[in-house]
Amino acid sequence: MDDVQEVMGSELEVTPTEKLAEEDRMAIEAAKNQIRLAVSNAKLALAEQEKADLSYKLVVMQVFMKYGLSSKDSVSEDGSIVRNK
């Protein structure tokens, strides 16, 4: 640091480092943790949705195979099979 001071031709003033109050620093950390938790929960919800979608598709595929249905056929809400050949 003395070399820098010599090159610049003057002495650098060192000011004391200012710090946040501990409760303010902790409030910032708590807010960051809330963000991390929200992101984690969102990722978990997305994974659960994907799992449910895959489960639904698997059940539909099994039903179509069990009853010999094709992509032209459909099943209504009450369980009636509509065959469109």
Protein Blocks (a to p, Z undefined) as FASTA:
>chain_A
ZZmmmmnopacdddddddddfklmmmmmmmmmmmmmmmmmmmmmmmmmmmmmmmmmmmmm
mmmmmnopafkbccdfkopacddZZ
